[in-house]
Amino acid sequence: MAFGLKILAKNGTTVRLDTTSVTETIVDSFTVPEGTAANITKTYADVASDMVLSVAILQITNVVTTEKQLIPTVTINQSAKTVTVTGSSSTATSQQGITINILSTECRIIVLGK
């Protein structure tokens, strides 16, 4: 029996992370504040050239009914060894005329490598 963590993609079949057979190394972790609209780019030039980067995203903020919260978008450039996090911060008006804040949720980004 193998022990570990297996994370699947949205389609439910593609494995995104599997620590039952290959151990991932934590390269970095950082927090993205709630409502961050700017890009946050981290470069990992000191990792091995054949290391494949991936991320795990942990949502920190509790979602409240007066806001719509989105998970920031994460882009990984394997050749440049960069991770870019793009958040959002805007407003929308509901059908009832209520202004709703649309914010990136506060998240902890864990950068993994194998």
Secondary structure, 3 states (H helix, E strand, C coil): CCCCCEEECCCCCCEEEECCCCCCEEEEEEEECCCCCCEEEEECCCCCCCCCEEEEEEECCCCCCCEEEECCEEEEECCCCEEEEECCEEEEECCCCCEEEEEECCEEEEEEEC
